[in-house]
Amino acid sequence: MPIHSGPPLNDHIHAAPVDAGYQIIASYRDYSAAQGAVDYLSDSGFAVENLRIVGHDISTVEAVTGRMTTARAAVIGMAAGAWWGLFIGLLLGIFTLGTAWFGVIIGAVLIGTVWGAVFGYVGHWATRGRRDFSSVSTLAAEHYDVVCTPEFGSEATRLLAAMR
């Protein structure tokens, strides 16, 4: 019998296991609670390779983080270009003798910064205002089931009952 943290999930859709080879041992409203249950089982010495955390009713959530202008795109491009320039400069600096390696690194960072700004500006300008914002996308599930192979299901259920 599944252990629930929060309101019970009574409909038959949520009670169906992910696969015929697994049984639901607990259901949670958020991922951190499901992760905590698996961590508890791991700390208890349970064979966690027999577990899965299954998210149901998955949706994407896009958090808008700010306005994107061509100037901001150029600045972001500059930063990315500087990192690439540093990387290339370090690679080229390996083959440079004496103190010239410092000049190679500075030159590569400057070139990377300029090209990053150009690509950032042109890349955003090419969208012609169709995406004038920045965002971060994540996946979210309505609830999470911790499922287990049948041969270890009763042991996992017993251990989770002791967790409370």
Backbone torsions as a table, in degrees:
resi	resn	phi	psi	omega
1	MET	NA	127.5	-176.4
2	PRO	-66.6	145.4	174.1
3	ILE	-96.5	130.4	-177.2
4	HIS	-115.4	138.3	171.9
5	SER	-109.1	102.1	-176.1
6	GLY	116.5	-167.7	-179.1
7	PRO	-59.6	143.5	-178.1
8	PRO	-66.4	148.9	177.2
9	LEU	-102.8	93.5	-168.4
10	ASN	-91.7	-17.5	-174.7
11	ASP	-75.8	156.6	-173.9
12	HIS	-69.1	-22.9	-179.9
13	ILE	-66.1	-44.0	-177.5
14	HIS	-74.2	-20.2	-177.8
15	ALA	-83.1	-12.5	-177.6
16	ALA	-74.1	131.3	178.2
17	PRO	-68.5	160.4	-178.9
18	VAL	-64.3	-28.9	-175.3
19	ASP	-157.5	154.4	180.0
20	ALA	-61.0	-21.4	-178.9
21	GLY	-86.0	3.2	-177.7
22	TYR	-130.3	152.5	174.5
23	GLN	-126.9	147.4	179.4
24	ILE	-74.8	127.8	177.1
25	ILE	-108.9	-20.4	177.8
26	ALA	-164.1	152.1	176.9
27	SER	-129.3	141.4	-177.0
28	TYR	-136.7	152.6	179.1
29	ARG	-79.9	-23.0	-179.9
30	ASP	-134.4	156.7	-175.2
31	TYR	-64.7	-38.8	-176.7
32	SER	-62.4	-33.1	177.0
33	ALA	-68.8	-42.0	177.4
34	ALA	-64.7	-41.0	177.8
35	GLN	-63.9	-39.0	177.8
36	GLY	-63.3	-38.1	178.3
37	ALA	-64.6	-44.2	179.2
38	VAL	-65.9	-38.5	177.3
39	ASP	-63.2	-41.3	177.2
40	TYR	-61.2	-44.2	178.7
41	LEU	-62.5	-40.1	178.2
42	SER	-63.2	-44.3	178.7
43	ASP	-64.5	-25.4	179.3
44	SER	-84.8	0.8	178.6
45	GLY	87.1	9.1	-179.9
46	PHE	-70.5	147.6	178.7
47	ALA	-76.4	85.9	-172.1
48	VAL	-68.0	-12.7	176.5
49	GLU	-66.7	-8.9	176.8
50	ASN	-92.5	5.2	-176.8
51	LEU	-108.5	157.1	170.3
52	ARG	-140.6	145.9	169.4
53	ILE	-106.3	119.7	-174.9
54	VAL	-115.6	120.1	176.4
55	GLY	-88.0	138.6	179.5
56	HIS	-117.9	151.4	179.9
57	ASP	56.7	58.6	-177.2
58	ILE	-73.7	139.3	173.7
59	SER	-141.6	156.5	176.4
60	THR	-94.1	142.3	178.1
61	VAL	-123.9	121.3	179.0
62	GLU	-110.5	112.7	179.8
63	ALA	-92.2	118.0	179.0
64	VAL	-76.6	124.1	-174.3
65	THR	-102.8	-10.4	178.2
66	GLY	162.2	175.3	179.2
67	ARG	-81.7	141.3	177.8
68	MET	-114.1	121.1	175.5
69	THR	-114.4	168.9	177.9
70	THR	-64.9	-34.0	177.8
71	ALA	-65.4	-44.1	178.7
72	ARG	-65.2	-39.5	177.2
73	ALA	-62.3	-37.9	178.1
74	ALA	-66.3	-40.7	179.7
75	VAL	-66.1	-43.0	177.1
76	ILE	-62.8	-40.9	176.2
77	GLY	-62.8	-38.4	177.4
78	MET	-59.7	-46.2	-179.0
79	ALA	-62.9	-46.6	179.3
80	ALA	-63.5	-41.3	178.7
81	GLY	-64.4	-37.3	178.4
82	ALA	-63.1	-41.8	178.4
83	TRP	-63.9	-43.9	177.6
84	TRP	-63.5	-40.0	177.8
85	GLY	-62.0	-42.1	177.3
86	LEU	-60.9	-43.8	179.4
87	PHE	-60.0	-50.0	-179.9
88	ILE	-64.4	-41.0	178.6
89	GLY	-61.0	-41.1	177.5
90	LEU	-65.5	-39.5	177.8
91	LEU	-64.3	-44.6	178.6
92	LEU	-70.3	-32.3	-179.6
93	GLY	-64.1	-23.4	177.6
94	ILE	-59.8	-33.9	-175.2
95	PHE	-96.6	9.2	-177.9
96	THR	-102.1	136.7	-179.0
97	LEU	-94.0	150.2	174.6
98	GLY	68.8	-150.4	-177.5
99	THR	-86.8	2.5	179.3
100	ALA	-66.1	-19.7	-179.7
101	TRP	-59.7	-33.2	179.8
102	PHE	-64.1	-41.9	177.0
103	GLY	-64.5	-37.9	178.1
104	VAL	-63.4	-43.7	-179.2
105	ILE	-66.4	-46.7	179.7
106	ILE	-61.3	-44.1	179.0
107	GLY	-61.8	-43.9	-179.5
108	ALA	-65.4	-39.8	177.9
109	VAL	-64.0	-43.6	179.7
110	LEU	-64.3	-44.7	178.4
111	ILE	-63.7	-43.5	177.6
112	GLY	-61.8	-38.4	179.2
113	THR	-63.7	-46.2	-179.6
114	VAL	-63.9	-49.0	-178.9
115	TRP	-66.9	-35.5	175.9
116	GLY	-62.4	-42.1	177.8
117	ALA	-63.4	-43.1	179.8
118	VAL	-62.4	-48.8	-179.2
119	PHE	-65.7	-39.4	177.4
120	GLY	-62.1	-45.8	179.9
121	TYR	-63.9	-52.3	-177.5
122	VAL	-64.7	-39.1	179.4
123	GLY	-61.2	-42.8	178.6
124	HIS	-75.0	-39.3	178.9
125	TRP	-59.9	-36.0	-178.2
126	ALA	-65.9	-21.4	179.0
127	THR	-76.2	-14.2	178.2
128	ARG	53.3	41.9	174.3
129	GLY	79.6	9.0	180.0
130	ARG	-73.7	-17.5	-179.9
131	ARG	-144.9	78.8	-177.5
132	ASP	-95.3	39.2	176.3
133	PHE	-150.3	157.5	174.5
134	SER	-109.0	152.2	-176.9
135	SER	-155.3	167.1	176.5
136	VAL	-128.0	127.5	-179.5
137	SER	-102.0	140.8	175.7
138	THR	-137.7	165.7	173.2
139	LEU	-103.2	141.5	177.0
140	ALA	-134.9	143.0	178.1
141	ALA	-114.3	151.0	177.7
142	GLU	-66.8	-41.0	174.9
143	HIS	-157.3	166.6	-175.8
144	TYR	-126.7	132.8	174.3
145	ASP	-105.0	136.6	168.8
146	VAL	-96.4	118.4	-177.7
147	VAL	-115.5	156.7	-174.6
148	CYS	-142.3	154.3	173.7
149	THR	-65.6	146.2	-173.9
150	PRO	-57.1	-35.0	-176.7
151	GLU	-68.1	-19.1	179.3
152	PHE	-114.2	1.5	-175.0
153	GLY	-60.8	-44.7	-177.6
154	SER	-67.9	-36.6	177.9
155	GLU	-65.6	-42.7	179.4
156	ALA	-64.1	-42.1	178.4
157	THR	-62.5	-42.4	178.0
158	ARG	-61.8	-45.3	-179.7
159	LEU	-65.5	-40.7	178.9
160	LEU	-67.4	-32.9	176.5
161	ALA	-64.6	-35.2	178.2
162	ALA	-72.4	-20.7	-179.8
163	MET	-64.6	-30.8	-176.5
164	ARG	-79.1	NA	NA
